[in-house]
Amino acid sequence: MLKKLCLASLLLTAAPSIAQPVADSILVGNHYRVFYFNKPQTNRTNGSLMFAIHGSGGNAANFMKNAQQLEKRAESENFIVVYPQGYKSFWNECRKHSEAEANKIDIDEQAFFQGMINYFGDKYAINKRNVFASGFSGGGQMAYKMGITMPETFKAICAMVANMPTAENMDCIESKKPIATMIINGTADPVNPYEGGEMKSAGLTLGNVQSTDQSFNYWARLAGYKGKPDKQLVPDPDKTNNITIEKYTFKEKRKPEVTLLKVNNGKHEFQSDMDFFSAAWDFFKRQI
């Protein structure tokens, strides 16, 4: 049962003609958990809810800038983007060997995310059938956790610069249920190795992860796909930076879509060739 949630809110100063950044918190167990969002400018209902989750050691308020392009579409396409803050800047995701305190004391992330969903259902009448999780690095690990442990709650997930934990590093009970999934990984990432291996971030070891292909195939097999995915080359807007993107897709009727964006020569960073959060929303929107 979801723990009792207490609300405490703070409206940050903003001009009335533009988006109003809001900080709010809910009490989950003994911890107030904070999240940020831009208050909708109109009284709209039945919108989608998209989580944009910062990485290990990150800050949600600062992370909002990475979705500025996406936020421009929120009013016209009827969705709210939420930026949750990790416990002491880290998450209790599925990597067993993570040295983050959130993992060591087993912070209840599922209760936090369910509490935020209920909050936006109560205050903004979002459509709880259209809830999505996207995240960068450690935030991508959280997106995986939502897909692994709460597939009935989330319609789709997107993990950016993040591979699935190896079996010996898996700390979550796997539901083994299919969910629409997109992965965006760079082949030259020194933190999240494309071919798998040990992950380190902010001075902490986070255990071993699978390769990108193994991570992609994990979700594809759960969805019932066999054989090879369709391959496309994504148009290259900047031919001077040695970055190209390949798109691999499994998509059939009555099956959740599973997509990989392979960023050739991409590192552990956002790319100028593609707005990752806009790409995530485009993927999510196809699932509605």
Backbone as CSV, one residue per row, in Angstrom:
resi,resn,N_x,N_y,N_z,CA_x,CA_y,CA_z,C_x,C_y,C_z
1,MET,0.853,-1.192,0.000,0.000,0.000,0.000,0.885,1.237,0.000
2,LEU,0.492,2.215,-0.809,1.254,3.460,-0.869,1.226,4.148,0.473
3,LYS,2.407,4.581,0.914,2.482,5.263,2.197,1.712,6.575,2.134
4,LYS,1.279,7.027,3.309,0.540,8.278,3.400,1.386,9.420,2.863
5,LEU,0.785,10.225,2.006,1.507,11.311,1.363,1.021,12.642,1.904
6,CYS,1.944,13.477,2.323,1.635,14.833,2.762,2.223,15.800,1.748
7,LEU,1.515,16.876,1.465,1.931,17.806,0.426,2.447,19.101,1.017
8,ALA,3.492,19.609,0.399,4.002,20.933,0.753,4.482,21.568,-0.527
9,SER,3.978,22.763,-0.872,4.296,23.333,-2.174,4.891,24.716,-2.062
10,LEU,5.662,25.057,-3.099,6.283,26.367,-3.197,6.219,26.800,-4.642
11,LEU,5.538,27.900,-4.913,5.439,28.425,-6.264,6.585,29.394,-6.483
12,LEU,7.441,29.095,-7.453,8.572,29.952,-7.736,8.127,31.145,-8.573
13,THR,8.833,32.253,-8.439,8.463,33.485,-9.124,8.622,33.332,-10.626
14,ALA,7.591,33.753,-11.362,7.651,33.737,-12.819,6.625,34.720,-13.350
15,ALA,6.897,35.265,-14.518,5.957,36.193,-15.133,4.710,35.438,-15.543
16,PRO,3.514,36.047,-15.439,2.281,35.330,-15.710,2.121,34.927,-17.163
17,SER,2.867,35.570,-18.082,2.696,35.287,-19.496,3.541,34.112,-19.968
18,ILE,4.426,33.597,-19.111,5.268,32.480,-19.490,5.051,31.333,-18.511
19,ALA,5.700,30.194,-18.811,5.551,29.029,-17.941,6.006,29.362,-16.530
20,GLN,5.285,28.842,-15.558,5.605,29.079,-14.155,6.285,27.850,-13.566
21,PRO,7.589,27.926,-13.287,8.256,26.790,-12.642,7.746,26.618,-11.212
22,VAL,7.427,25.399,-10.862,6.894,25.092,-9.541,7.768,24.022,-8.892
23,ALA,8.061,24.205,-7.612,8.691,23.159,-6.805,7.656,22.654,-5.817
24,ASP,7.558,21.344,-5.661,6.610,20.773,-4.713,7.248,19.547,-4.080
25,SER,6.616,19.041,-3.037,7.167,17.863,-2.366,6.049,17.008,-1.809
26,ILE,6.328,15.730,-1.677,5.417,14.802,-1.028,6.210,14.015,0.009
27,LEU,5.549,13.662,1.080,6.199,12.892,2.133,6.030,11.407,1.838
28,VAL,7.146,10.736,1.633,7.146,9.296,1.372,7.941,8.645,2.494
29,GLY,7.257,7.924,3.351,7.927,7.402,4.530,8.365,8.550,5.418
30,ASN,9.653,8.629,5.699,10.186,9.695,6.552,10.902,10.785,5.767
31,HIS,10.729,10.778,4.442,11.493,11.706,3.619,10.565,12.545,2.740
32,TYR,10.758,13.863,2.780,10.087,14.707,1.806,10.827,14.580,0.485
33,ARG,10.115,14.212,-0.558,10.704,14.057,-1.884,10.222,15.201,-2.761
34,VAL,11.158,15.837,-3.412,10.907,17.076,-4.148,10.826,16.796,-5.644
35,PHE,9.997,17.578,-6.332,9.929,17.512,-7.790,9.599,18.895,-8.334
36,TYR,9.885,19.095,-9.603,9.688,20.383,-10.264,8.874,20.182,-11.536
37,PHE,8.170,21.224,-11.929,7.443,21.191,-13.197,7.053,22.609,-13.572
38,ASN,6.703,22.801,-14.827,6.176,24.077,-15.286,4.654,24.020,-15.230
39,LYS,4.080,24.918,-14.457,2.633,24.924,-14.278,1.939,25.185,-15.608
40,PRO,0.953,24.359,-15.977,0.219,24.590,-17.224,-0.397,25.986,-17.253
41,GLN,-0.363,26.619,-18.406,-0.872,27.977,-18.545,-2.375,28.009,-18.767
42,THR,-2.953,26.868,-19.108,-4.396,26.788,-19.329,-4.970,25.657,-18.476
43,ASN,-6.265,25.712,-18.245,-6.938,24.683,-17.445,-7.309,23.500,-18.333
44,ARG,-6.308,22.758,-18.729,-6.546,21.603,-19.594,-6.595,20.322,-18.762
45,THR,-7.270,19.325,-19.276,-7.402,18.047,-18.570,-7.066,16.903,-19.515
46,ASN,-6.965,15.708,-18.953,-6.740,14.481,-19.721,-5.401,14.478,-20.453
47,GLY,-4.437,15.252,-19.954,-3.132,15.299,-20.589,-2.245,14.141,-20.169
48,SER,-1.147,13.991,-20.872,-0.159,12.965,-20.547,0.819,13.494,-19.502
49,LEU,1.488,12.581,-18.825,2.486,12.928,-17.814,3.799,12.258,-18.189
50,MET,4.850,13.059,-18.284,6.166,12.548,-18.673,7.196,12.926,-17.621
51,PHE,7.864,11.938,-17.074,8.949,12.188,-16.129,10.264,12.335,-16.887
52,ALA,11.033,13.373,-16.537,12.380,13.581,-17.070,13.329,13.503,-15.874
53,ILE,14.081,12.422,-15.775,14.787,12.059,-14.543,16.285,12.326,-14.689
54,HIS,16.824,13.112,-13.766,18.243,13.468,-13.826,19.136,12.276,-13.501
55,GLY,20.421,12.420,-13.808,21.376,11.351,-13.585,21.941,11.324,-12.181
56,SER,22.799,10.362,-11.922,23.422,10.193,-10.608,24.229,11.434,-10.247
57,GLY,24.003,11.946,-9.039,24.689,13.149,-8.586,24.101,14.433,-9.122
58,GLY,22.943,14.357,-9.790,22.371,15.509,-10.470,21.407,16.311,-9.621
59,ASN,20.867,17.351,-10.256,19.947,18.283,-9.614,18.776,18.526,-10.546
60,ALA,17.570,18.265,-10.067,16.386,18.336,-10.924,16.126,19.743,-11.442
61,ALA,16.303,20.760,-10.597,16.040,22.136,-11.022,16.963,22.524,-12.171
62,ASN,18.236,22.175,-12.063,19.181,22.470,-13.138,18.921,21.615,-14.370
63,PHE,18.400,20.425,-14.150,18.167,19.485,-15.249,17.049,19.953,-16.173
64,MET,16.185,20.824,-15.695,15.051,21.283,-16.495,15.491,21.911,-17.808
65,LYS,16.671,22.510,-17.840,17.131,23.190,-19.056,17.314,22.217,-20.217
66,ASN,17.519,20.944,-19.915,17.735,19.955,-20.970,16.464,19.615,-21.737
67,ALA,15.324,20.044,-21.236,14.052,19.767,-21.914,13.363,21.052,-22.366
68,GLN,14.122,22.114,-22.566,13.526,23.390,-22.963,12.797,23.289,-24.295
69,GLN,13.389,22.592,-25.255,12.729,22.448,-26.554,11.432,21.663,-26.415
70,LEU,11.454,20.635,-25.606,10.246,19.838,-25.385,9.164,20.656,-24.707
71,GLU,9.528,21.464,-23.738,8.544,22.251,-22.986,7.748,23.184,-23.898
72,LYS,8.321,23.604,-25.005,7.617,24.486,-25.934,6.396,23.803,-26.548
73,ARG,6.357,22.488,-26.501,5.261,21.733,-27.099,4.200,21.322,-26.084
74,ALA,4.457,21.574,-24.806,3.607,21.022,-23.749,2.166,21.505,-23.834
75,GLU,1.966,22.795,-24.062,0.603,23.329,-24.102,-0.168,22.799,-25.303
76,SER,0.426,22.883,-26.485,-0.300,22.504,-27.698,-0.534,21.002,-27.792
77,GLU,0.357,20.197,-27.180,0.221,18.747,-27.278,-0.276,18.115,-25.977
78,ASN,-0.608,18.959,-25.005,-1.303,18.551,-23.781,-0.546,17.496,-22.971
79,PHE,0.613,17.897,-22.472,1.344,17.041,-21.544,2.079,17.909,-20.528
80,ILE,2.434,17.293,-19.418,3.211,17.942,-18.364,4.498,17.150,-18.180
81,VAL,5.616,17.868,-18.113,6.902,17.233,-17.837,7.245,17.455,-16.364
82,VAL,7.605,16.387,-15.673,7.943,16.446,-14.250,9.411,16.060,-14.071
83,TYR,10.092,16.823,-13.207,11.517,16.610,-12.966,11.712,16.230,-11.496
84,PRO,11.718,14.952,-11.172,11.878,14.537,-9.770,13.328,14.674,-9.310
85,GLN,13.496,14.930,-8.023,14.827,15.052,-7.429,15.197,13.757,-6.710
86,GLY,16.375,13.241,-6.998,16.849,12.038,-6.329,17.154,12.277,-4.861
87,TYR,17.147,11.218,-4.085,17.483,11.305,-2.663,18.981,11.571,-2.533
88,LYS,19.312,12.744,-1.976,20.716,13.180,-1.887,21.391,13.068,-3.254
89,SER,20.612,13.426,-4.283,21.061,13.529,-5.679,21.238,12.187,-6.387
90,PHE,20.890,11.081,-5.726,21.017,9.760,-6.345,19.683,9.013,-6.260
91,TRP,19.648,7.858,-6.908,18.428,7.058,-6.989,18.662,5.658,-6.428
92,ASN,17.587,5.059,-5.973,17.593,3.640,-5.628,17.035,2.890,-6.823
93,GLU,17.891,2.712,-7.839,17.418,2.004,-9.034,17.750,0.530,-8.905
94,CYS,17.915,-0.167,-10.010,18.018,-1.627,-9.938,19.451,-2.144,-9.860
95,ARG,20.445,-1.256,-9.761,21.828,-1.731,-9.707,22.203,-2.087,-8.268
96,LYS,22.302,-3.366,-7.999,22.539,-3.878,-6.647,23.811,-3.313,-6.033
97,HIS,24.854,-3.157,-6.836,26.156,-2.778,-6.299,26.383,-1.265,-6.287
98,SER,25.339,-0.498,-6.527,25.459,0.956,-6.419,25.816,1.349,-4.994
99,GLU,26.786,2.268,-4.860,27.210,2.737,-3.547,26.420,3.956,-3.078
100,ALA,25.419,4.363,-3.843,24.606,5.520,-3.462,23.823,5.219,-2.185
101,GLU,23.671,6.230,-1.329,22.941,6.028,-0.073,21.488,5.651,-0.333
102,ALA,20.904,6.195,-1.403,19.519,5.848,-1.737,19.356,4.346,-1.903
103,ASN,20.373,3.707,-2.472,20.341,2.257,-2.641,20.597,1.541,-1.318
104,LYS,21.544,2.051,-0.549,21.919,1.385,0.698,20.774,1.344,1.708
105,ILE,19.969,2.433,1.764,18.874,2.457,2.740,17.538,2.095,2.096
106,ASP,17.594,1.697,0.816,16.419,1.186,0.098,15.271,2.198,0.063
107,ILE,15.572,3.394,-0.428,14.553,4.430,-0.605,13.429,3.895,-1.491
108,ASP,12.192,4.173,-1.129,11.026,3.644,-1.845,10.708,4.536,-3.046
109,GLU,11.350,4.249,-4.166,11.144,5.061,-5.370,9.771,4.817,-5.991
110,GLN,9.276,3.583,-5.930,7.957,3.317,-6.510,6.881,4.143,-5.819
111,ALA,6.969,4.273,-4.494,5.998,5.091,-3.768,6.127,6.558,-4.162
112,PHE,7.352,7.021,-4.366,7.576,8.404,-4.794,6.924,8.665,-6.144
113,PHE,7.164,7.799,-7.105,6.608,8.025,-8.439,5.092,7.848,-8.455
114,GLN,4.581,6.864,-7.723,3.127,6.719,-7.645,2.510,7.933,-6.974
115,GLY,3.187,8.461,-5.960,2.689,9.661,-5.294,2.636,10.854,-6.223
116,MET,3.652,11.018,-7.070,3.630,12.120,-8.036,2.516,11.931,-9.060
117,ILE,2.316,10.709,-9.504,1.223,10.448,-10.447,-0.118,10.815,-9.816
118,ASN,-0.327,10.429,-8.575,-1.571,10.774,-7.882,-1.706,12.287,-7.721
119,TYR,-0.615,12.950,-7.423,-0.606,14.409,-7.269,-1.106,15.078,-8.552
120,PHE,-0.560,14.677,-9.686,-0.953,15.317,-10.947,-2.337,14.858,-11.399
121,GLY,-2.753,13.677,-10.973,-4.126,13.277,-11.223,-5.105,14.134,-10.453
122,ASP,-4.782,14.423,-9.194,-5.667,15.225,-8.346,-5.676,16.696,-8.751
123,LYS,-4.516,17.256,-9.022,-4.406,18.697,-9.259,-4.612,19.101,-10.716
124,TYR,-4.247,18.226,-11.640,-4.283,18.607,-13.050,-5.044,17.614,-13.922
125,ALA,-5.696,16.648,-13.315,-6.569,15.705,-14.025,-5.878,15.065,-15.222
126,ILE,-4.624,14.646,-15.015,-3.917,13.977,-16.112,-4.552,12.614,-16.375
127,ASN,-4.298,12.089,-17.555,-4.775,10.763,-17.927,-3.773,9.735,-17.403
128,LYS,-4.146,8.998,-16.384,-3.212,8.058,-15.760,-2.887,6.860,-16.645
129,ARG,-3.568,6.753,-17.773,-3.210,5.698,-18.722,-2.055,6.119,-19.621
130,ASN,-1.712,7.411,-19.591,-0.643,7.926,-20.444,0.455,8.556,-19.590
131,VAL,1.154,7.703,-18.855,2.256,8.139,-17.994,3.542,7.513,-18.522
132,PHE,4.583,8.328,-18.649,5.819,7.899,-19.293,7.030,8.268,-18.440
133,ALA,8.068,7.443,-18.508,9.298,7.700,-17.757,10.478,7.789,-18.711
134,SER,11.205,8.899,-18.650,12.437,9.061,-19.415,13.521,9.543,-18.473
135,GLY,14.754,9.170,-18.748,15.824,9.599,-17.862,17.181,9.479,-18.508
136,PHE,18.134,10.243,-17.973,19.487,10.326,-18.503,20.459,9.682,-17.518
137,SER,21.248,8.716,-17.983,22.261,8.055,-17.160,21.592,7.347,-15.971
138,GLY,21.879,7.774,-14.724,21.193,7.176,-13.582,19.694,7.355,-13.669
139,GLY,19.248,8.431,-14.314,17.822,8.617,-14.568,17.293,7.597,-15.556
140,GLY,18.156,7.201,-16.513,17.782,6.119,-17.420,17.627,4.808,-16.681
141,GLN,18.481,4.592,-15.676,18.323,3.407,-14.836,16.988,3.435,-14.095
142,MET,16.560,4.634,-13.688,15.252,4.748,-13.040,14.120,4.461,-14.024
143,ALA,14.281,4.899,-15.273,13.275,4.576,-16.285,13.176,3.060,-16.452
144,TYR,14.343,2.395,-16.496,14.318,0.930,-16.543,13.574,0.362,-15.335
145,LYS,13.847,0.911,-14.154,13.203,0.384,-12.943,11.688,0.513,-13.037
146,MET,11.202,1.624,-13.558,9.758,1.791,-13.699,9.195,0.742,-14.655
147,GLY,9.925,0.484,-15.753,9.466,-0.533,-16.692,9.536,-1.933,-16.124
148,ILE,10.554,-2.194,-15.317,10.752,-3.523,-14.735,9.747,-3.813,-13.630
149,THR,9.460,-2.812,-12.793,8.661,-3.051,-11.583,7.246,-2.484,-11.636
150,MET,6.971,-1.544,-12.548,5.652,-0.908,-12.596,5.120,-0.813,-14.027
151,PRO,5.160,-1.907,-14.803,4.727,-1.817,-16.197,3.241,-1.532,-16.367
152,GLU,2.439,-1.806,-15.329,1.010,-1.489,-15.430,0.762,0.004,-15.234
153,THR,1.708,0.694,-14.618,1.556,2.118,-14.312,2.086,2.993,-15.433
154,PHE,3.152,2.549,-16.082,3.794,3.332,-17.137,3.475,2.739,-18.499
155,LYS,3.165,3.635,-19.442,2.830,3.174,-20.791,4.084,2.907,-21.613
156,ALA,5.153,3.656,-21.348,6.396,3.488,-22.096,7.528,4.129,-21.312
157,ILE,8.754,3.708,-21.640,9.933,4.269,-20.993,10.974,4.621,-22.048
158,CYS,11.880,5.532,-21.686,13.020,5.862,-22.541,14.250,6.024,-21.663
159,ALA,15.271,5.209,-21.913,16.530,5.276,-21.169,17.607,5.877,-22.062
160,MET,18.228,6.958,-21.591,19.275,7.650,-22.338,20.623,7.392,-21.672
161,VAL,21.628,7.080,-22.459,22.985,6.739,-22.009,22.934,5.825,-20.784
162,ALA,22.202,4.732,-20.916,22.036,3.776,-19.814,21.802,2.381,-20.376
163,ASN,22.533,1.417,-19.845,22.324,0.014,-20.159,21.717,-0.706,-18.959
164,MET,21.041,-1.791,-19.228,20.448,-2.607,-18.168,21.527,-3.222,-17.280
165,PRO,21.266,-3.371,-15.973,22.220,-4.068,-15.103,22.389,-5.525,-15.535
166,THR,23.571,-6.074,-15.274,23.771,-7.505,-15.489,22.953,-8.293,-14.466
167,ALA,22.817,-9.588,-14.694,22.007,-10.423,-13.795,22.534,-10.369,-12.361
168,GLU,23.858,-10.388,-12.178,24.415,-10.365,-10.818,24.321,-8.984,-10.183
169,ASN,24.007,-7.972,-10.984,23.880,-6.602,-10.474,22.422,-6.151,-10.426
170,MET,21.496,-7.081,-10.681,20.070,-6.744,-10.711,19.472,-6.852,-9.315
171,ASP,18.937,-5.739,-8.830,18.408,-5.682,-7.465,16.895,-5.528,-7.439
172,CYS,16.256,-5.642,-8.594,14.801,-5.500,-8.672,14.167,-6.844,-9.015
173,ILE,12.971,-7.055,-8.503,12.190,-8.221,-8.894,11.576,-7.919,-10.253
174,GLU,11.961,-8.686,-11.251,11.555,-8.400,-12.622,10.137,-8.906,-12.890
175,SER,9.292,-8.011,-13.365,7.919,-8.408,-13.686,7.867,-9.264,-14.940
176,LYS,8.876,-9.103,-15.814,8.947,-9.833,-17.081,7.744,-9.538,-17.975
177,LYS,7.199,-8.327,-17.838,6.071,-7.921,-18.671,6.545,-6.917,-19.715
178,PRO,6.017,-7.004,-20.939,6.476,-6.103,-21.997,5.989,-4.675,-21.787
179,ILE,6.775,-3.734,-22.262,6.413,-2.328,-22.219,7.146,-1.639,-23.366
180,ALA,6.513,-0.659,-23.990,7.170,0.093,-25.058,8.429,0.758,-24.504
181,THR,9.547,0.563,-25.203,10.841,1.004,-24.688,11.683,1.614,-25.795
182,MET,12.328,2.736,-25.490,13.335,3.302,-26.383,14.625,3.507,-25.603
183,ILE,15.744,3.154,-26.220,17.074,3.328,-25.641,17.872,4.248,-26.555
184,ILE,18.578,5.221,-25.968,19.454,6.121,-26.725,20.846,6.028,-26.114
185,ASN,21.778,5.398,-26.820,23.122,5.193,-26.282,24.196,5.571,-27.290
186,GLY,25.313,6.084,-26.775,26.444,6.454,-27.609,27.525,5.392,-27.607
187,THR,28.137,5.177,-28.768,29.142,4.115,-28.893,30.476,4.485,-28.253
188,ALA,30.724,5.773,-27.984,31.993,6.216,-27.390,31.798,6.702,-25.961
189,ASP,30.778,6.196,-25.299,30.454,6.626,-23.935,31.453,6.019,-22.943
190,PRO,32.239,6.844,-22.228,33.210,6.298,-21.280,32.603,5.915,-19.931
191,VAL,31.378,6.344,-19.659,30.728,6.081,-18.371,29.807,4.874,-18.472
192,ASN,28.950,4.887,-19.468,28.046,3.768,-19.736,28.579,3.028,-20.960
193,PRO,29.434,2.034,-20.777,30.089,1.392,-21.929,29.083,0.732,-22.859
194,TYR,29.157,1.089,-24.141,28.201,0.586,-25.120,28.201,-0.938,-25.161
195,GLU,29.382,-1.530,-25.009,29.498,-2.990,-25.062,29.362,-3.637,-23.688
196,GLY,28.999,-2.850,-22.685,28.810,-3.388,-21.348,30.067,-3.310,-20.504
197,GLY,29.906,-3.519,-19.191,31.037,-3.463,-18.277,30.699,-2.652,-17.043
198,GLU,31.727,-2.217,-16.324,31.519,-1.490,-15.076,31.141,-0.039,-15.338
199,MET,30.188,0.452,-14.563,29.790,1.859,-14.604,30.311,2.575,-13.377
200,LYS,30.855,3.776,-13.595,31.260,4.640,-12.491,30.704,6.030,-12.748
201,SER,30.254,6.687,-11.677,29.691,8.029,-11.811,29.878,8.782,-10.511
202,ALA,30.271,10.046,-10.628,30.420,10.926,-9.464,31.283,10.286,-8.376
203,GLY,32.303,9.543,-8.796,33.222,8.936,-7.847,32.749,7.638,-7.226
204,LEU,31.577,7.152,-7.638,31.021,5.922,-7.070,30.990,4.823,-8.123
205,THR,31.206,3.586,-7.692,30.978,2.466,-8.592,29.502,2.093,-8.542
206,LEU,28.969,1.720,-9.687,27.553,1.389,-9.783,27.345,-0.028,-10.310
207,GLY,28.414,-0.805,-10.331,28.294,-2.186,-10.768,28.354,-2.333,-12.274
208,ASN,28.151,-3.558,-12.736,28.264,-3.873,-14.158,26.917,-3.778,-14.868
209,VAL,26.995,-3.404,-16.139,25.800,-3.330,-16.977,25.984,-4.210,-18.208
210,GLN,24.866,-4.592,-18.798,24.875,-5.346,-20.038,25.294,-4.436,-21.191
211,SER,25.504,-5.015,-22.340,25.754,-4.213,-23.536,24.456,-3.558,-23.992
212,THR,24.587,-2.598,-24.881,23.392,-1.944,-25.420,22.535,-2.934,-26.195
213,ASP,23.162,-3.788,-27.011,22.388,-4.765,-27.776,21.653,-5.727,-26.847
214,GLN,22.293,-6.144,-25.765,21.623,-7.020,-24.801,20.461,-6.305,-24.123
215,SER,20.659,-5.042,-23.797,19.587,-4.257,-23.168,18.406,-4.114,-24.115
216,PHE,18.694,-3.802,-25.372,17.667,-3.665,-26.405,16.910,-4.977,-26.577
217,ASN,17.655,-6.076,-26.656,17.020,-7.378,-26.871,16.213,-7.838,-25.664
218,TYR,16.585,-7.417,-24.462,15.809,-7.765,-23.264,14.356,-7.335,-23.445
219,TRP,14.157,-6.092,-23.845,12.798,-5.563,-23.993,12.124,-6.097,-25.248
220,ALA,12.911,-6.304,-26.313,12.334,-6.838,-27.546,11.804,-8.256,-27.332
221,ARG,12.550,-9.079,-26.615,12.108,-10.461,-26.383,10.891,-10.501,-25.460
222,LEU,10.858,-9.615,-24.458,9.670,-9.557,-23.604,8.425,-9.220,-24.422
223,ALA,8.604,-8.393,-25.447,7.472,-7.993,-26.288,7.119,-9.048,-27.331
224,GLY,7.913,-10.110,-27.408,7.601,-11.201,-28.319,8.204,-11.085,-29.697
225,TYR,9.201,-10.220,-29.865,9.827,-10.054,-31.176,10.934,-11.082,-31.390
226,LYS,11.088,-11.479,-32.640,12.168,-12.368,-33.051,12.814,-11.789,-34.310
227,GLY,13.958,-12.319,-34.648,14.619,-11.846,-35.850,15.317,-10.519,-35.641
228,LYS,15.502,-9.788,-36.744,16.238,-8.534,-36.702,15.293,-7.340,-36.805
229,PRO,15.637,-6.237,-36.166,14.797,-5.034,-36.246,14.982,-4.317,-37.576
230,ASP,14.038,-3.457,-37.894,14.196,-2.574,-39.042,15.273,-1.545,-38.731
231,LYS,16.054,-1.178,-39.741,17.138,-0.213,-39.551,16.930,0.996,-40.454
232,GLN,17.131,2.186,-39.878,17.075,3.434,-40.633,18.227,4.331,-40.207
233,LEU,18.685,5.159,-41.121,19.648,6.199,-40.785,18.881,7.479,-40.500
234,VAL,19.112,8.064,-39.342,18.449,9.312,-38.976,19.128,10.453,-39.726
235,PRO,18.359,11.382,-40.328,18.975,12.524,-41.018,19.999,13.231,-40.131
236,ASP,21.142,13.560,-40.716,22.264,14.137,-39.979,22.293,15.654,-40.161
237,PRO,21.913,16.425,-39.132,21.864,17.884,-39.277,23.229,18.558,-39.206
238,ASP,24.242,17.850,-38.708,25.576,18.436,-38.562,26.611,17.431,-39.047
239,LYS,27.087,17.639,-40.258,28.019,16.688,-40.862,29.470,16.975,-40.490
240,THR,29.684,17.917,-39.573,31.046,18.297,-39.196,31.493,17.688,-37.871
241,ASN,30.573,17.057,-37.129,30.932,16.623,-35.771,31.157,15.119,-35.626
242,ASN,31.134,14.385,-36.739,31.422,12.947,-36.717,30.389,12.145,-35.930
243,ILE,29.198,12.728,-35.719,28.109,12.031,-35.029,27.047,11.630,-36.045
244,THR,26.695,10.360,-36.064,25.571,9.886,-36.863,24.701,9.000,-35.976
245,ILE,23.433,8.885,-36.344,22.494,8.126,-35.520,21.784,7.086,-36.375
246,GLU,21.806,5.848,-35.905,21.081,4.758,-36.537,19.881,4.391,-35.663
247,LYS,18.766,4.123,-36.308,17.540,3.776,-35.588,17.161,2.330,-35.886
248,TYR,17.022,1.536,-34.837,16.617,0.135,-34.953,15.262,-0.028,-34.265
249,THR,14.303,-0.615,-34.979,12.936,-0.648,-34.456,12.280,-2.010,-34.638
250,PHE,11.686,-2.489,-33.561,10.725,-3.589,-33.611,9.346,-2.972,-33.423
251,LYS,8.458,-3.185,-34.386,7.115,-2.620,-34.272,6.135,-3.476,-35.059
252,GLU,5.168,-4.030,-34.347,4.105,-4.815,-34.959,2.795,-4.500,-34.251
253,LYS,1.701,-4.774,-34.918,0.395,-4.553,-34.309,0.235,-5.429,-33.075
254,ARG,-0.389,-4.857,-32.055,-0.693,-5.537,-30.793,0.567,-5.911,-29.999
255,LYS,1.686,-5.272,-30.340,2.913,-5.435,-29.562,3.489,-4.057,-29.256
256,PRO,4.066,-3.879,-28.069,4.681,-2.588,-27.768,5.924,-2.358,-28.624
257,GLU,6.091,-1.138,-29.074,7.253,-0.778,-29.886,8.527,-0.798,-29.036
258,VAL,9.608,-1.303,-29.615,10.918,-1.292,-28.958,11.929,-0.713,-29.943
259,THR,12.581,0.372,-29.557,13.450,1.122,-30.468,14.795,1.414,-29.816
260,LEU,15.846,1.355,-30.615,17.189,1.750,-30.196,17.685,2.856,-31.114
261,LEU,18.160,3.946,-30.524,18.871,4.981,-31.267,20.350,4.835,-30.932
262,LYS,21.112,4.364,-31.894,22.553,4.158,-31.731,23.275,5.410,-32.194
263,VAL,23.894,6.110,-31.247,24.580,7.366,-31.556,26.055,7.043,-31.793
264,ASN,26.424,6.934,-33.046,27.808,6.612,-33.382,28.736,7.747,-32.966
265,ASN,29.760,7.406,-32.194,30.731,8.361,-31.633,30.129,9.242,-30.546
266,GLY,28.936,8.916,-30.097,28.307,9.676,-29.023,28.909,9.342,-27.674
267,LYS,29.065,10.349,-26.825,29.626,10.169,-25.489,28.523,10.264,-24.433
268,HIS,28.913,10.461,-23.185,27.954,10.495,-22.076,27.434,11.917,-21.919
269,GLU,26.651,12.341,-22.901,26.211,13.728,-22.945,25.031,13.867,-23.893
270,PHE,24.326,14.994,-23.766,23.286,15.314,-24.733,23.945,15.721,-26.044
271,GLN,23.274,15.438,-27.163,23.845,15.683,-28.478,23.183,16.868,-29.166
272,SER,23.965,17.593,-29.957,23.398,18.691,-30.739,22.641,18.172,-31.957
273,ASP,22.941,16.943,-32.376,22.282,16.387,-33.556,20.828,16.012,-33.302
274,MET,20.471,15.790,-32.052,19.109,15.368,-31.719,18.760,15.840,-30.320
275,ASP,17.562,16.374,-30.170,17.070,16.721,-28.843,16.484,15.454,-28.223
276,PHE,17.172,14.908,-27.235,16.803,13.600,-26.703,15.394,13.582,-26.123
277,PHE,15.023,14.615,-25.377,13.711,14.583,-24.737,12.588,14.777,-25.750
278,SER,12.832,15.559,-26.791,11.836,15.672,-27.856,11.679,14.336,-28.572
279,ALA,12.799,13.646,-28.793,12.738,12.321,-29.412,11.985,11.340,-28.521
280,ALA,12.203,11.450,-27.218,11.486,10.577,-26.281,9.987,10.833,-26.345
281,TRP,9.587,12.107,-26.355,8.161,12.420,-26.425,7.558,11.946,-27.746
282,ASP,8.278,12.105,-28.855,7.774,11.609,-30.136,7.519,10.103,-30.053
283,PHE,8.422,9.391,-29.394,8.240,7.949,-29.199,7.033,7.677,-28.310
284,PHE,6.928,8.393,-27.211,5.805,8.194,-26.296,4.474,8.496,-26.985
285,LYS,4.467,9.559,-27.756,3.223,9.983,-28.409,2.711,8.904,-29.364
286,ARG,3.628,8.167,-29.970,3.211,7.087,-30.872,2.505,5.960,-30.123
287,GLN,2.707,5.885,-28.822,2.109,4.803,-28.034,0.701,5.148,-27.538
288,ILE,0.292,6.396,-27.704,-1.022,6.828,-27.201,-2.129,6.401,-28.160
